[in-house]
Amino acid sequence: MFGLRRKRAAPNASNAGNAPETYAEWSAWFERFEHGGEDDVLLGLAQGGKVNWTRGMANSFATRAAGTLHARMEIIRLMLQRHLEKSTDVNDLGRAMVNARRAFAQLSRYATLSCWPDPLPAQLADMIRQTTASIQKSLLESATSDRTGRLAKILRDNPIDRDLAPTTMVMEDGHASQTSGRRILL
């Protein structure tokens, strides 16, 4: 989905399959998550992780979490831009919008991890909301040059900032399951 897989360094074998607890383990986890490609595994590990939210560490941890989120959102924004530039028809445009929305929903899972201390989830979710609203506004502004109005209608019908709830939920037994409900593709 959006080619978020990149070549990355091999994970440290000592903490590759364990939930992060120390700042060093979280730092390695943030590095791996920032590169993408193994989101489900990493988010599952983070669910069992613990954050040492002390006065000295709170600021650096929150900065690192926000920086990782910002880097991932920038990758999604650039991939959306590339896909929109290459789109040849309405279907390509709709597919690019849906893929971007799914990628942002995956980041919503990151923002709402149960291990994050109290002020962090709201801050991360707000970053996602602001970014998607900005992208949607920019897309609608650029669609005004289309005289037919079809582009603006497609963008209004498939907004990038709709349904930012996480796409999968982790059950009590640790397994992920798809959320139920109506799915609108186009």
N, CA and C atoms as a LAMMPS dump frame, in Angstrom:
ITEM: TIMESTEP
0
ITEM: NUMBER OF ATOMS
558
ITEM: BOX BOUNDS ff ff ff
-5.0000000000000000e+02 5.0000000000000000e+02
-5.0000000000000000e+02 5.0000000000000000e+02
-5.0000000000000000e+02 5.0000000000000000e+02
ITEM: ATOMS id mol type element x y z
1 1 1 N 0.851 -1.17 0
2 1 2 C 0 0 0
3 1 3 C 0.886 1.217 0
4 2 1 N 1.147 1.989 -0.846
5 2 2 C 1.912 3.22 -0.826
6 2 3 C 3.401 3 -0.728
7 3 1 N 3.888 1.787 -0.865
8 3 2 C 5.313 1.536 -0.927
9 3 3 C 6.101 2.055 0.257
10 4 1 N 5.632 1.835 1.468
11 4 2 C 6.333 2.331 2.635
12 4 3 C 7.498 1.435 3.026
13 5 1 N 7.696 0.361 2.316
14 5 2 C 8.806 -0.527 2.631
15 5 3 C 10.093 0.076 2.089
16 6 1 N 11.055 0.188 2.959
17 6 2 C 12.361 0.698 2.58
18 6 3 C 13.42 -0.24 3.113
19 7 1 N 14.589 -0.142 2.552
20 7 2 C 15.699 -0.922 3.062
21 7 3 C 16.09 -0.344 4.415
22 8 1 N 16.203 -1.197 5.4
23 8 2 C 16.531 -0.735 6.741
24 8 3 C 17.539 -1.682 7.367
25 9 1 N 18.157 -1.197 8.405
26 9 2 C 19.128 -2.004 9.12
27 9 3 C 18.414 -3.158 9.811
28 10 1 N 19.117 -4.26 9.96
29 10 2 C 18.54 -5.422 10.636
30 10 3 C 18.266 -5.064 12.087
31 11 1 N 17.11 -5.478 12.616
32 11 2 C 16.791 -5.149 14
33 11 3 C 17.759 -5.834 14.945
34 12 1 N 17.941 -5.23 16.106
35 12 2 C 18.794 -5.781 17.138
36 12 3 C 18.167 -7.086 17.623
37 13 1 N 18.899 -8.153 17.517
38 13 2 C 18.345 -9.476 17.826
39 13 3 C 17.93 -9.598 19.289
40 14 1 N 18.558 -8.853 20.175
41 14 2 C 18.24 -8.99 21.594
42 14 3 C 16.864 -8.426 21.945
43 15 1 N 16.37 -7.438 21.211
44 15 2 C 15.065 -6.87 21.554
45 15 3 C 14.1 -6.861 20.379
46 16 1 N 14.39 -7.621 19.31
47 16 2 C 13.564 -7.589 18.104
48 16 3 C 12.15 -8.109 18.352
49 17 1 N 11.976 -9.086 19.255
50 17 2 C 10.661 -9.658 19.473
51 17 3 C 10.07 -9.331 20.825
52 18 1 N 10.68 -8.431 21.555
53 18 2 C 10.2 -8.081 22.891
54 18 3 C 9.539 -6.718 22.888
55 19 1 N 8.619 -6.556 23.809
56 19 2 C 7.969 -5.247 23.96
57 19 3 C 8.99 -4.258 24.525
58 20 1 N 9.054 -3.06 23.961
59 20 2 C 10.035 -2.076 24.435
60 20 3 C 9.686 -1.539 25.824
61 21 1 N 10.717 -1.35 26.628
62 21 2 C 10.516 -0.81 27.971
63 21 3 C 11.485 0.321 28.284
64 22 1 N 12.735 0.192 27.863
65 22 2 C 13.715 1.236 28.139
66 22 3 C 13.705 2.244 27.001
67 23 1 N 14.311 3.404 27.238
68 23 2 C 14.358 4.414 26.18
69 23 3 C 15.144 3.906 24.981
70 24 1 N 16.204 3.139 25.217
71 24 2 C 17.001 2.59 24.113
72 24 3 C 16.157 1.636 23.264
73 25 1 N 15.343 0.799 23.908
74 25 2 C 14.472 -0.116 23.165
75 25 3 C 13.404 0.663 22.403
76 26 1 N 12.837 1.682 23.04
77 26 2 C 11.842 2.511 22.344
78 26 3 C 12.484 3.241 21.179
79 27 1 N 13.71 3.688 21.333
80 27 2 C 14.394 4.392 20.262
81 27 3 C 14.563 3.482 19.043
82 28 1 N 14.969 2.241 19.281
83 28 2 C 15.089 1.272 18.185
84 28 3 C 13.713 0.997 17.572
85 29 1 N 12.679 0.919 18.412
86 29 2 C 11.324 0.686 17.923
87 29 3 C 10.871 1.845 17.043
88 30 1 N 11.105 3.097 17.492
89 30 2 C 10.738 4.274 16.694
90 30 3 C 11.453 4.258 15.348
91 31 1 N 12.72 3.879 15.35
92 31 2 C 13.493 3.82 14.111
93 31 3 C 12.866 2.834 13.125
94 32 1 N 12.522 1.659 13.614
95 32 2 C 11.915 0.642 12.75
96 32 3 C 10.54 1.094 12.256
97 33 1 N 9.735 1.687 13.137
98 33 2 C 8.399 2.131 12.748
99 33 3 C 8.477 3.263 11.732
100 34 1 N 9.442 4.129 11.884
101 34 2 C 9.583 5.259 10.971
102 34 3 C 9.842 4.8 9.539
103 35 1 N 10.551 3.687 9.393
104 35 2 C 10.857 3.177 8.054
105 35 3 C 9.688 2.423 7.431
106 36 1 N 8.744 1.97 8.222
107 36 2 C 7.549 1.312 7.704
108 36 3 C 7.817 -0.116 7.275
109 37 1 N 6.75 -0.774 6.844
110 37 2 C 6.855 -2.118 6.314
111 37 3 C 6.532 -3.221 7.306
112 38 1 N 6.605 -2.95 8.589
113 38 2 C 6.293 -3.967 9.59
114 38 3 C 5.414 -3.383 10.697
115 39 1 N 4.466 -2.582 10.284
116 39 2 C 3.625 -1.851 11.237
117 39 3 C 2.85 -2.758 12.183
118 40 1 N 2.209 -3.794 11.653
119 40 2 C 1.384 -4.65 12.505
120 40 3 C 2.215 -5.311 13.6
121 41 1 N 3.383 -5.794 13.25
122 41 2 C 4.26 -6.432 14.235
123 41 3 C 4.704 -5.419 15.286
124 42 1 N 5.147 -4.263 14.833
125 42 2 C 5.648 -3.249 15.754
126 42 3 C 4.544 -2.695 16.661
127 43 1 N 3.371 -2.473 16.103
128 43 2 C 2.265 -1.973 16.93
129 43 3 C 1.84 -3.016 17.959
130 44 1 N 1.911 -4.287 17.572
131 44 2 C 1.618 -5.361 18.525
132 44 3 C 2.635 -5.393 19.66
133 45 1 N 3.907 -5.207 19.323
134 45 2 C 4.948 -5.159 20.36
135 45 3 C 4.741 -3.962 21.286
136 46 1 N 4.41 -2.826 20.707
137 46 2 C 4.246 -1.609 21.5
138 46 3 C 3.066 -1.711 22.461
139 47 1 N 2.031 -2.468 22.086
140 47 2 C 0.869 -2.629 22.974
141 47 3 C 1.291 -3.195 24.322
142 48 1 N 2.293 -4.078 24.319
143 48 2 C 2.762 -4.672 25.562
144 48 3 C 3.904 -3.897 26.205
145 49 1 N 4.308 -2.81 25.572
146 49 2 C 5.439 -2.034 26.078
147 49 3 C 5.069 -1.153 27.254
148 50 1 N 6.114 -0.664 27.897
149 50 2 C 5.929 0.246 29.034
150 50 3 C 6.755 1.495 28.78
151 51 1 N 6.193 2.638 29.134
152 51 2 C 6.877 3.909 28.962
153 51 3 C 7.217 4.458 30.335
154 52 1 N 8.494 4.727 30.557
155 52 2 C 8.946 5.326 31.807
156 52 3 C 8.77 6.835 31.686
157 53 1 N 7.624 7.326 32.14
158 53 2 C 7.229 8.719 31.916
159 53 3 C 7.684 9.585 33.083
160 54 1 N 8.988 9.751 33.217
161 54 2 C 9.536 10.616 34.252
162 54 3 C 9.716 12.016 33.684
163 55 1 N 9.957 12.961 34.578
164 55 2 C 10.071 14.355 34.161
165 55 3 C 11.146 14.542 33.086
166 56 1 N 12.297 13.961 33.276
167 56 2 C 13.383 14.134 32.319
168 56 3 C 13.145 13.429 31
169 57 1 N 12.457 12.306 31.057
170 57 2 C 12.268 11.529 29.846
171 57 3 C 11.008 11.904 29.08
172 58 1 N 10.042 12.486 29.716
173 58 2 C 8.761 12.785 29.083
174 58 3 C 8.922 13.655 27.844
175 59 1 N 9.709 14.697 27.945
176 59 2 C 9.869 15.613 26.825
177 59 3 C 10.578 14.947 25.647
178 60 1 N 11.667 14.235 25.911
179 60 2 C 12.391 13.605 24.813
180 60 3 C 11.584 12.472 24.189
181 61 1 N 10.814 11.735 25.002
182 61 2 C 9.988 10.658 24.475
183 61 3 C 8.868 11.217 23.601
184 62 1 N 8.197 12.257 24.084
185 62 2 C 7.113 12.866 23.313
186 62 3 C 7.641 13.468 22.014
187 63 1 N 8.818 14.073 22.065
188 63 2 C 9.428 14.641 20.863
189 63 3 C 9.743 13.543 19.853
190 64 1 N 10.266 12.426 20.345
191 64 2 C 10.602 11.315 19.453
192 64 3 C 9.348 10.702 18.839
193 65 1 N 8.299 10.535 19.642
194 65 2 C 7.045 9.968 19.13
195 65 3 C 6.427 10.887 18.079
196 66 1 N 6.435 12.193 18.333
197 66 2 C 5.886 13.152 17.368
198 66 3 C 6.751 13.224 16.114
199 67 1 N 8.052 13.156 16.265
200 67 2 C 8.948 13.183 15.109
201 67 3 C 8.763 11.971 14.215
202 68 1 N 8.575 10.819 14.83
203 68 2 C 8.331 9.595 14.061
204 68 3 C 7.019 9.7 13.298
205 69 1 N 5.988 10.185 13.969
206 69 2 C 4.693 10.359 13.31
207 69 3 C 4.796 11.354 12.165
208 70 1 N 5.49 12.454 12.394
209 70 2 C 5.647 13.461 11.347
210 70 3 C 6.373 12.881 10.128
211 71 1 N 7.421 12.103 10.356
212 71 2 C 8.161 11.495 9.246
213 71 3 C 7.267 10.557 8.441
214 72 1 N 6.453 9.748 9.128
215 72 2 C 5.56 8.836 8.418
216 72 3 C 4.482 9.591 7.636
217 73 1 N 3.953 10.669 8.223
218 73 2 C 2.934 11.451 7.516
219 73 3 C 3.536 12.125 6.289
220 74 1 N 4.766 12.544 6.371
221 74 2 C 5.432 13.165 5.224
222 74 3 C 5.619 12.15 4.102
223 75 1 N 5.963 10.917 4.443
224 75 2 C 6.095 9.851 3.439
225 75 3 C 4.754 9.627 2.75
226 76 1 N 3.675 9.573 3.52
227 76 2 C 2.342 9.36 2.938
228 76 3 C 1.97 10.531 2.041
229 77 1 N 2.252 11.743 2.485
230 77 2 C 1.931 12.926 1.692
231 77 3 C 2.678 12.907 0.356
232 78 1 N 3.958 12.566 0.388
233 78 2 C 4.746 12.523 -0.843
234 78 3 C 4.274 11.41 -1.783
235 79 1 N 3.924 10.258 -1.211
236 79 2 C 3.423 9.158 -2.04
237 79 3 C 2.074 9.519 -2.667
238 80 1 N 1.212 10.181 -1.905
239 80 2 C -0.072 10.621 -2.453
240 80 3 C 0.168 11.602 -3.597
241 81 1 N 1.07 12.528 -3.399
242 81 2 C 1.376 13.507 -4.437
243 81 3 C 1.888 12.815 -5.7
244 82 1 N 2.767 11.838 -5.535
245 82 2 C 3.296 11.103 -6.693
246 82 3 C 2.185 10.341 -7.415
247 83 1 N 1.331 9.692 -6.652
248 83 2 C 0.241 8.922 -7.263
249 83 3 C -0.759 9.838 -7.961
250 84 1 N -1.023 10.999 -7.389
251 84 2 C -1.963 11.923 -8.025
252 84 3 C -1.376 12.49 -9.318
253 85 1 N -0.072 12.738 -9.338
254 85 2 C 0.567 13.243 -10.556
255 85 3 C 0.541 12.21 -11.669
256 86 1 N 0.618 10.935 -11.31
257 86 2 C 0.645 9.86 -12.304
258 86 3 C -0.741 9.342 -12.661
259 87 1 N -1.772 9.773 -11.946
260 87 2 C -3.108 9.242 -12.202
261 87 3 C -3.582 9.659 -13.584
262 88 1 N -4.184 8.698 -14.253
263 88 2 C -4.646 8.942 -15.616
264 88 3 C -6.165 9.017 -15.722
265 89 1 N -6.855 8.506 -14.715
266 89 2 C -8.314 8.548 -14.764
267 89 3 C -8.886 8.652 -13.356
268 90 1 N -10.183 8.662 -13.275
269 90 2 C -10.902 8.828 -12.02
270 90 3 C -10.611 7.663 -11.071
271 91 1 N -10.484 6.462 -11.621
272 91 2 C -10.216 5.297 -10.776
273 91 3 C -8.86 5.406 -10.085
274 92 1 N -7.846 5.868 -10.804
275 92 2 C -6.525 6.053 -10.2
276 92 3 C -6.582 7.076 -9.077
277 93 1 N -7.319 8.137 -9.295
278 93 2 C -7.454 9.175 -8.286
279 93 3 C -8.141 8.636 -7.031
280 94 1 N -9.228 7.926 -7.222
281 94 2 C -9.947 7.344 -6.095
282 94 3 C -9.106 6.335 -5.345
283 95 1 N -8.351 5.521 -6.08
284 95 2 C -7.485 4.521 -5.453
285 95 3 C -6.393 5.195 -4.62
286 96 1 N -5.819 6.268 -5.133
287 96 2 C -4.781 7.001 -4.393
288 96 3 C -5.347 7.591 -3.113
289 97 1 N -6.557 8.127 -3.179
290 97 2 C -7.19 8.711 -1.996
291 97 3 C -7.483 7.636 -0.94
292 98 1 N -8.009 6.501 -1.372
293 98 2 C -8.336 5.423 -0.44
294 98 3 C -7.062 4.872 0.2
295 99 1 N -6.008 4.696 -0.588
296 99 2 C -4.751 4.192 -0.036
297 99 3 C -4.157 5.16 0.978
298 100 1 N -4.233 6.438 0.698
299 100 2 C -3.726 7.434 1.652
300 100 3 C -4.563 7.415 2.93
301 101 1 N -5.865 7.283 2.78
302 101 2 C -6.734 7.244 3.957
303 101 3 C -6.414 6.024 4.813
304 102 1 N -6.164 4.883 4.19
305 102 2 C -5.798 3.671 4.936
306 102 3 C -4.467 3.858 5.656
307 103 1 N -3.521 4.493 4.991
308 103 2 C -2.211 4.732 5.613
309 103 3 C -2.355 5.653 6.826
310 104 1 N -3.19 6.678 6.716
311 104 2 C -3.415 7.562 7.86
312 104 3 C -4.176 6.845 8.974
313 105 1 N -5.07 5.935 8.617
314 105 2 C -5.777 5.156 9.638
315 105 3 C -4.799 4.252 10.385
316 106 1 N -3.799 3.739 9.676
317 106 2 C -2.765 2.93 10.333
318 106 3 C -1.985 3.793 11.332
319 107 1 N -1.728 5.03 10.963
320 107 2 C -1.048 5.936 11.884
321 107 3 C -1.936 6.287 13.069
322 108 1 N -3.246 6.232 12.875
323 108 2 C -4.153 6.45 13.999
324 108 3 C -4.011 5.343 15.03
325 109 1 N -3.709 4.136 14.57
326 109 2 C -3.419 3.047 15.516
327 109 3 C -2.192 3.395 16.347
328 110 1 N -1.195 3.942 15.698
329 110 2 C 0.03 4.37 16.396
330 110 3 C -0.307 5.435 17.437
331 111 1 N -1.127 6.398 17.058
332 111 2 C -1.453 7.505 17.961
333 111 3 C -2.255 7.054 19.178
334 112 1 N -3 5.982 19.04
335 112 2 C -3.882 5.558 20.133
336 112 3 C -3.379 4.316 20.858
337 113 1 N -2.093 4.05 20.804
338 113 2 C -1.547 2.898 21.527
339 113 3 C -1.858 3.025 23.019
340 114 1 N -2.234 1.933 23.633
341 114 2 C -2.613 1.96 25.045
342 114 3 C -1.426 2.204 25.973
343 115 1 N -0.216 2.021 25.485
344 115 2 C 0.952 2.221 26.348
345 115 3 C 1.36 3.69 26.458
346 116 1 N 0.837 4.557 25.574
347 116 2 C 1.211 5.97 25.646
348 116 3 C 0.638 6.612 26.902
349 117 1 N 1.421 7.422 27.587
350 117 2 C 0.903 8.174 28.74
351 117 3 C -0.153 9.191 28.287
352 118 1 N -0.944 9.647 29.223
353 118 2 C -2.17 10.392 28.949
354 118 3 C -2.087 11.578 27.991
355 119 1 N -1.198 12.526 28.06
356 119 2 C -1.336 13.636 27.112
357 119 3 C -0.908 13.281 25.69
358 120 1 N -0.119 12.231 25.524
359 120 2 C 0.461 11.92 24.214
360 120 3 C -0.549 11.471 23.157
361 121 1 N -1.489 10.556 23.439
362 121 2 C -2.421 10.131 22.394
363 121 3 C -3.22 11.276 21.777
364 122 1 N -3.675 12.201 22.607
365 122 2 C -4.452 13.329 22.087
366 122 3 C -3.592 14.221 21.204
367 123 1 N -2.343 14.433 21.586
368 123 2 C -1.443 15.261 20.788
369 123 3 C -1.143 14.614 19.445
370 124 1 N -0.877 13.306 19.451
371 124 2 C -0.563 12.6 18.203
372 124 3 C -1.79 12.544 17.284
373 125 1 N -2.957 12.268 17.849
374 125 2 C -4.19 12.235 17.052
375 125 3 C -4.481 13.608 16.461
376 126 1 N -4.204 14.662 17.218
377 126 2 C -4.409 16.019 16.714
378 126 3 C -3.459 16.324 15.56
379 127 1 N -2.224 15.833 15.641
380 127 2 C -1.281 16.012 14.53
381 127 3 C -1.822 15.371 13.253
382 128 1 N -2.382 14.178 13.391
383 128 2 C -2.94 13.478 12.231
384 128 3 C -4.132 14.243 11.676
385 129 1 N -5.032 14.703 12.553
386 129 2 C -6.211 15.453 12.099
387 129 3 C -5.807 16.731 11.37
388 130 1 N -4.844 17.46 11.918
389 130 2 C -4.396 18.707 11.279
390 130 3 C -3.766 18.436 9.916
391 131 1 N -2.951 17.411 9.834
392 131 2 C -2.285 17.09 8.571
393 131 3 C -3.281 16.667 7.507
394 132 1 N -4.213 15.773 7.86
395 132 2 C -5.177 15.314 6.86
396 132 3 C -6.115 16.445 6.438
397 133 1 N -6.497 17.309 7.376
398 133 2 C -7.344 18.457 7.02
399 133 3 C -6.595 19.403 6.083
400 134 1 N -5.324 19.611 6.332
401 134 2 C -4.511 20.477 5.47
402 134 3 C -4.368 19.89 4.072
403 135 1 N -4.134 18.586 3.999
404 135 2 C -4.015 17.925 2.687
405 135 3 C -5.33 18.02 1.935
406 136 1 N -6.45 17.745 2.622
407 136 2 C -7.765 17.816 1.974
408 136 3 C -8.047 19.228 1.468
409 137 1 N -7.74 20.226 2.272
410 137 2 C -7.963 21.616 1.863
411 137 3 C -7.114 21.959 0.645
412 138 1 N -5.876 21.538 0.645
413 138 2 C -4.974 21.8 -0.478
414 138 3 C -5.465 21.119 -1.753
415 139 1 N -5.931 19.888 -1.624
416 139 2 C -6.448 19.17 -2.793
417 139 3 C -7.68 19.862 -3.365
418 140 1 N -8.575 20.294 -2.494
419 140 2 C -9.784 20.977 -2.964
420 140 3 C -9.45 22.314 -3.616
421 141 1 N -8.464 23.029 -3.077
422 141 2 C -8.048 24.291 -3.686
423 141 3 C -7.444 24.071 -5.065
424 142 1 N -6.653 23.016 -5.205
425 142 2 C -6.052 22.745 -6.515
426 142 3 C -7.084 22.233 -7.516
427 143 1 N -8.189 21.683 -7.033
428 143 2 C -9.233 21.171 -7.926
429 143 3 C -10.074 22.284 -8.528
430 144 1 N -9.945 23.506 -8.038
431 144 2 C -10.744 24.598 -8.588
432 144 3 C -10.369 24.925 -10.029
433 145 1 N -9.171 24.509 -10.453
434 145 2 C -8.763 24.771 -11.837
435 145 3 C -9.447 23.837 -12.836
436 146 1 N -10.063 22.766 -12.35
437 146 2 C -10.788 21.842 -13.217
438 146 3 C -12.154 22.438 -13.534
439 147 1 N -12.368 22.773 -14.78
440 147 2 C -13.611 23.444 -15.179
441 147 3 C -14.841 22.548 -15.098
442 148 1 N -14.634 21.246 -15.245
443 148 2 C -15.782 20.343 -15.225
444 148 3 C -16.333 20.144 -13.821
445 149 1 N -15.502 20.307 -12.817
446 149 2 C -15.939 20.112 -11.446
447 149 3 C -15.9 18.671 -10.991
448 150 1 N -15.515 17.754 -11.894
449 150 2 C -15.477 16.331 -11.548
450 150 3 C -14.425 16.044 -10.486
451 151 1 N -13.265 16.68 -10.622
452 151 2 C -12.181 16.453 -9.672
453 151 3 C -12.585 16.895 -8.266
454 152 1 N -13.191 18.065 -8.166
455 152 2 C -13.629 18.559 -6.864
456 152 3 C -14.689 17.637 -6.26
457 153 1 N -15.586 17.12 -7.086
458 153 2 C -16.619 16.204 -6.593
459 153 3 C -15.996 14.918 -6.072
460 154 1 N -15.024 14.372 -6.791
461 154 2 C -14.359 13.147 -6.341
462 154 3 C -13.65 13.394 -5.008
463 155 1 N -12.983 14.536 -4.897
464 155 2 C -12.263 14.853 -3.664
465 155 3 C -13.213 15.091 -2.49
466 156 1 N -14.37 15.688 -2.77
467 156 2 C -15.358 15.881 -1.696
468 156 3 C -16.005 14.559 -1.301
469 157 1 N -16.23 13.673 -2.284
470 157 2 C -16.852 12.383 -2.005
471 157 3 C -15.897 11.407 -1.318
472 158 1 N -14.595 11.575 -1.522
473 158 2 C -13.586 10.697 -0.935
474 158 3 C -12.56 11.506 -0.153
475 159 1 N -12.98 12.16 0.903
476 159 2 C -12.019 13.011 1.618
477 159 3 C -10.931 12.196 2.309
478 160 1 N -9.771 12.767 2.342
479 160 2 C -8.612 12.109 2.953
480 160 3 C -8.749 12.072 4.471
481 161 1 N -9.531 12.986 5.026
482 161 2 C -9.647 13.091 6.478
483 161 3 C -10.883 12.4 7.049
484 162 1 N -11.507 11.55 6.26
485 162 2 C -12.677 10.804 6.741
486 162 3 C -12.228 9.458 7.32
487 163 1 N -12.913 8.99 8.326
488 163 2 C -12.682 7.665 8.911
489 163 3 C -11.232 7.456 9.339
490 164 1 N -10.752 8.304 10.226
491 164 2 C -9.384 8.153 10.7
492 164 3 C -9.274 7.221 11.893
493 165 1 N -10.342 6.509 12.196
494 165 2 C -10.271 5.539 13.279
495 165 3 C -9.337 4.411 12.864
496 166 1 N -8.661 3.8 13.809
497 166 2 C -7.752 2.704 13.471
498 166 3 C -8.467 1.619 12.683
499 167 1 N -7.76 1.033 11.711
500 167 2 C -8.374 0.045 10.83
501 167 3 C -8.489 -1.323 11.467
502 168 1 N -7.655 -1.642 12.435
503 168 2 C -7.778 -2.904 13.147
504 168 3 C -7.702 -2.628 14.633
505 169 1 N -8.327 -3.5 15.383
506 169 2 C -8.3 -3.341 16.825
507 169 3 C -7.671 -4.586 17.42
508 170 1 N -6.932 -4.42 18.493
509 170 2 C -6.324 -5.552 19.168
510 170 3 C -7.28 -6.028 20.251
511 171 1 N -7.584 -7.302 20.2
512 171 2 C -8.504 -7.894 21.165
513 171 3 C -7.755 -8.193 22.46
514 172 1 N -8.482 -8.582 23.506
515 172 2 C -7.877 -8.863 24.802
516 172 3 C -6.865 -9.993 24.735
517 173 1 N -7.074 -10.966 23.836
518 173 2 C -6.138 -12.082 23.746
519 173 3 C -4.906 -11.738 22.907
520 174 1 N -4.818 -10.495 22.42
521 174 2 C -3.642 -10.049 21.685
522 174 3 C -3.745 -10.181 20.177
523 175 1 N -4.811 -10.797 19.674
524 175 2 C -4.969 -10.959 18.232
525 175 3 C -5.692 -9.751 17.649
526 176 1 N -5.326 -9.404 16.423
527 176 2 C -5.966 -8.28 15.755
528 176 3 C -7.178 -8.786 14.982
529 177 1 N -8.209 -7.97 14.936
530 177 2 C -9.38 -8.302 14.143
531 177 3 C -9.856 -7.054 13.426
532 178 1 N -10.443 -7.249 12.279
533 178 2 C -10.958 -6.127 11.514
534 178 3 C -12.153 -5.535 12.231
535 179 1 N -12.274 -4.218 12.166
536 179 2 C -13.436 -3.571 12.75
537 179 3 C -14.622 -3.834 11.837
538 180 1 N -15.77 -4.005 12.44
539 180 2 C -16.964 -4.218 11.64
540 180 3 C -17.572 -2.888 11.272
541 181 1 N -18.367 -2.894 10.27
542 181 2 C -19.032 -1.665 9.876
543 181 3 C -19.026 -1.497 8.376
544 182 1 N -19.588 -0.444 7.95
545 182 2 C -19.737 -0.158 6.541
546 182 3 C -18.412 0.329 5.975
547 183 1 N -18.021 -0.18 4.827
548 183 2 C -16.797 0.234 4.156
549 183 3 C -17.171 0.853 2.818
550 184 1 N -16.801 2.099 2.647
551 184 2 C -17.071 2.805 1.407
552 184 3 C -15.76 2.901 0.65
553 185 1 N -15.695 2.302 -0.518
554 185 2 C -14.459 2.328 -1.289
555 185 3 C -14.386 3.534 -2.21
556 186 1 N -15.413 3.854 -2.883
557 186 2 C -15.437 5.028 -3.77
558 186 3 C -16.765 5.694 -3.745
